[in-house]
Amino acid sequence: MIAVAGIGGCRAGDSRLTLESYADPYFPEHYAVRFDRCSYYRLSDGDAQVAAHAGYLDAAEPSLAVDQYLHLHMFWKPWPGKTPDNPTSIDATVRYAIVTDDGAAVYEGTAYVYPRKARFSDDLLLKVESARLKRVAVVGEAPALLGDTRLVGTLRAKPDQAETLDIARYIDKTAAMESRSSASTSFGSAEALEAGRP
């Protein structure tokens, strides 16, 4: 289960992405994801970290519960007279994790991101374009695997350093499990995936 509906939270309807998977290059598949949480924080050098979460729970099949996590690191290039919120493209790295109780898959890539400040709030509005991702880690019985993937969409992130770092660290931890799980014929680490899941 990849397609996800938002389950509430802060401005869920404002954070949506479309994933275009090329597992079969002749018949690409499209998946819509709506995030229930999206946050960011600024680094001292002008860079920004953005993280988001989407959750799906099938009431008829609780074992099909899926969590998806997004992490962007935007690299701000200082130009004369411009600020980090100027609506011009910014290079960014992208990480995306799809996690179930039985396994996970982590994808990485790059993107162009167009950020701007929201009116009347400290929220950050982001347009994500030209994101290209490749799978870099598989843990246990991973959920349905995407092939090379393109990603586009818009995000509305609230300022929240703790939440942003929690999601980024969880993706780090999930990717690091690959070497340990590959040494065993069974996953046996559902508790490890569940522990600390933001």
HUQUI-V500498 format. One record per run of one state. SS is the DSSP state (H for helix, E for strand, C for the rest). FROM is the first residue (numbers start at 1). TO is the last residue. If there is no record, write none. Layout:
# HUQUI-V500498
SS:FROM:TO  SS:FROM:TO
This chain:
# HUQUI-V500498
C:1:3  E:4:4  C:5:11  H:12:14  C:15:15  E:16:21  C:22:28  E:29:34  C:35:36  E:37:42  C:43:47  E:48:58  C:59:60  E:61:75  C:76:88  E:89:99  C:100:102  E:103:117  C:118:123  E:124:140  C:141:148  E:149:159  C:160:160  H:161:176  C:177:177  H:178:182  C:183:189  H:190:194  C:195:198
